[in-house]
């Protein structure tokens, strides 16, 4: 899976903002650090397991917590049509 090219991300220092004006979603999304990290990983083709592995390397958190966070963020991104599967 990969972030659709129509979704453009901007890092403002303290947060990441993603905008899209193409397709079904026209708007802006503000991301916390965890979501921003996942969105950055989606700049290239990556699997759910690849995202989880990268998160385990970066964050000191239990695997089940990371899996829940990844699934929640991927569900939200799919909900706005931001991911090419």
SULJO-V769808 format. One record per helix or strand of 3 or more residues. SS is the DSSP state (H for helix, E for strand). FROM is the first residue (numbers start at 1). TO is the last residue. Records with the same first field share a line. If there is no record, write none. Layout:
SS: FROM-TO ; FROM-TO
//
This chain:
E: 8-11 ; 16-20 ; 27-31
H: 33-41 ; 48-58 ; 63-79
//
